[in-house]
């Protein structure tokens, strides 16, 4: 089979596409013939050696996919050969076949395309865990989403609306804000043109945001946090802007606000039953039309570098997907 291979941590341009042996399932594992695998910004960090985990070299990146089970290991009870599934793999999905543990699988709904299914776990599951378990977002609260047109940001916009929040999208261009509004955002802030703190204050009638969803970091985090409301929660998702911000600790004190870390992948591995419940609820949102997965670009496996370029240069909106088959 063909797979994208990382042989040394560093520049993602050094990744190569090679023929490698087909995987063989061990106990509790399945082999999936990958029909679609979604690209995410953590894939870039993983290859650079800058992510929270470092797989042993060489490895294949790719944290999520959808496809058809082609082999089943001993002890697998709930899935069989021929099942169409969604899988959270952590890495390995940018290939024609991938191993996945049974606990990381959910059945793909019959009416869901493979590329939409491949786009659910990292973005929607991260955002739902952040809003539900970490922020405890309540209906009627105000949610500000930074990077609102990216993969996790757009998922947070949709999920925030599905959970009954008022959603204010913040992004770097008017085109990105228009996309966020198409997916349910009530208001928009162009933080390249507007003062972010002042704009959040104005949009909330001076009360500040109840929850800030922040996958961007860099120079955007502190002004957003300075506009947080009393008892507000600032969700730390990631640092797409590149720089990890340093927020003065007197700021959460003054608002009795919380800075809340979100490491969904580790939580999903530690609490598989809670992860499965969240995924079932996300799939219900999809079936009832409350979320619409925005797959904006598809690439062949041979063209994987174009997808990495779009992520690394912050040119992507919605979800980018590799289609090995």
N, C-alpha and C positions, 0 to 999 in steps of 0.2 A: 504494500500500500504506500501511498504518498503521504508525507507529513512535513510540516514546517518544523525545523530543528534549530534550537538555540544551543550552540556549542560553547559559548563563553558569554558571561554577563557584559553588557555594553550597548553599543549602537544597534538598534533593531535592523538597520540596513545589512548587518552581518548575518541575519537569519538566512537559512537555506531551505529549499524544498528538496527532499530526498526520498528515495525508496527505502523503506524499513520493513522489518518483518511484521506480519499481522499479529495483533495482541491475542493472547489466550487467557480466558477468564479463570481466575482462582475462585476459591470458596466465597460465596456471597457477591460475586461480581457478574457483570454481563459485558458483552461486546456490542457496541452500537455502530451500525453503518451510518455515518454522519451525513445528514441531508443539508443541514445548515448549522453554522457555528457563529455566534455573535462576537464582534470585537468590542472591547471595553478598554477605557483608559488604564485600568490596572494591568492589562496585558503589556502595555508599553513599559510600565514601571517594573513589572516582573522580569522582563528581558534585560532591563538596565541594572537589575539587582537592587532596586530601590523600594521594592514592595515589602509588606510585613512578613512574608515568607520567601524562602529561597529554595526552589527545587534543586535536587542534585542534577548536575550537568552530565550529559546533554539531556534536554527535555523539550517537549512540544508545548507551546503556550496555547491558550484557549480555555476559558473557564466555564463555558456553557454551550450546549448544543441541543439539537433535536434530531431524531433519526429513528431507525428501525433496529430492534434487537436481532442480532444474527447468531449469537452464541450465549449460552447460559452456564454459569458455574455451579458447582455443587452447593446445595443449601438455599438457592434462590427460590422463594416461595410465591411471590406475588406477581411475577412477570415471566413471560415466555417468549420464545423465538417468534418473530413477526409482530410483536407489539410495537406500536409507535409511541415514543416516549420523549420527555424533556429531561435533561440531565444537567446537574451542576457538577462539574468535573474538577474544579480548581485550576487545573492545567491539563493539556493533552488533546483538546478538542479541535485544533487546527490540523486535522488529518482526515483521511477517508474512513478510518475506524478508530474508536476510542474505548478504553476500559472505564467502567463506572461501577461503584458499589450500589447495591440494591437500594440502600437508604437514600441515595441521591437522586432517585428517579421518581417521576410522576407520569401518569399516562397523558399523552397528547390528546386533547379533545378532538372529536371527529371532524369538526368544522374549522379547526385552527390550522393555518398553513405552517409548514416546518419553520420558516424564517421567523414567524411571529412567536412560535413556541420557544425557539432558540434565544429569543430576546427577553424572556421573562425573568429568569432567575437572578442574574446579577443586578439588573436595574430595578425592576418592579419589586423583587423580594428584598433587596437592600432598602429601597425607599419605604416599603410597607413596614418592615421591621423598625426602621428609624422612626416613622411617624406613629406606629401603633405601640410598640414595646418601649422605645427609648423616650420619645417625646410625650406619649400618651395624649396625642392630639384629640381634642374634643370638638364636636359639632358646634359651629358658631365662632370658633377661634379664628384668628388671622394667621396665615402661614405665608412667609416670604421665602421664595425659592430662588437662590442664586444659580447661575448657569442653567436657566430654566428651559433652554432648548436642546441641551445635551441629553444623553441617554437616561441617566439617573434623574436629571432635573425634570425632564418631560414626564417621566413616570411619577415623580413626586407631585407635579401639578395635577395629573389625573387622579391619583390616589387621594390627594388632599381634598379635591372636590367630591370624590366618592364618599369620603368620611365626613362631609358636611362643613368643611372649612371655607372661609373666604381666602382665595389664593391670589397673591401678588407675585407676578413673575418678574425676575430681574435678569437681564442679559445684556450682551455687548452691542447688539444691533437691533434696529427696528424690525428687520426681517425675522430674526429669532423671536422677538416678542410677539410678532404676528402668529408664528407657529404655536407658541405657548397659549395664546388666546384661542386658537383653533381647538386646542385640547383642554379648554376649560378655564384658563386663568381669567380672573375678574378684572385685573389691572396690570399695568406693566411699567417697569422702570428701566431705562437705558442707562446703565451705570458707567458707560463711557462718555456720556453727554451730561448726565445729571449728578448732583451730589447725592450719594447713596443714602447717607444718614438722613439728610433733609427730606429726600423723596419718600423714604419709608415713614418718617414722622408725618409728613403731609398726607400720605395715603391712608394712614391709620388715625387721622384726626388728633395727632399728638400723643396717642396712647402707646405707640410702639407695637411691634409684632409679638404675638404669643409664641410663635415657633419660627426659627430661621433654619432653613435647610441649606447647608453650605458644602458643596462638593468642589469649590473653587479655591478657597484659601487666598494666599497672596495678599495684595493690598485691599481686597474687598471685605475681608472678615471683620476687621476692627470697626470700620464705619457701620457695617451692618449690626454688629453687636451693640454699638453705642445707641442704636435705634430700637433695641429690644424693650419689650414692655415688662411690667412688674411680674415677677415669677416666670419670666420667659425662659425658653429652652433653645439653645443654639446647638444644632446638630452638626458635628464634625464628621463629614463623609469622606473628604479627600482634598487633594491639593492640585487640581488641574492647572492652576496658574503657575505652579512650579515651586513657589516659596511657601514654607510653613510659617504662618503668622505667629507673632508673640503678643498676646493680648494681656494688658495690665490687669492684675488680679483684683484691683480695686473696683473694676467695672462690674463684675458679677456681684460683688458685695453690695454696691449701691442700689442695684435693682433686685436683690435676692434672686438673681437669674442663674441659670445653670449652663455650663458648657458640657455637652454630652457626647461622648465618643460613640461611634457606630462602626463596629467591625462585624458586618453581617456574616461573612464566610466562617469565621471562628465560631460565632453563635450557632449557625446552622449545623456545624459538625458536632457541637456540644449538646444541642437540643434538637435532634432530628424530628421528634414528634411535634414540637412547636413549629418547626420549619414546615412540616407537612400540612399542619393546620393553616398556616399563613398562605401556603401555595394554593390550598383548596379555596380559600377566600378570594385570592387574586384571580383564580380561574372563574369563580362566580362573578366577579366584577367584569371579566371579559365576556362571559356568556350573556350578561344583562346589558352590555353596551356601555358600562361605566368607564371602561378603559379601552383605548384603541392603540395597539402597538404601531408606532410610526417607524417602519423600516424604510429608510431613505436612500440606501445604496446597497447593492449586492456586488460581490466580487468573486471571481473564480479563485480556487486555491492557488493557482499559479500567479495570481495578481494580488497576493496578500499584502505586498508592500504599499500599494496605493491606500489600502485601508488603514495601515499603521501610520502612514503619512498624514491622513486626514485627522486621526486622533491626536497625534503628537503636535500638530500645528493648530489644534483647536478649530478646525474647519468643519467638524462634523455636527450635524443636527440629528436628533432622533437616534435610531439604531443602524449600525453598519454590520453587514452579515457576509461571511464567507460561505460559499456553496460548493463543497467538494464534489458532489455527485452531478 
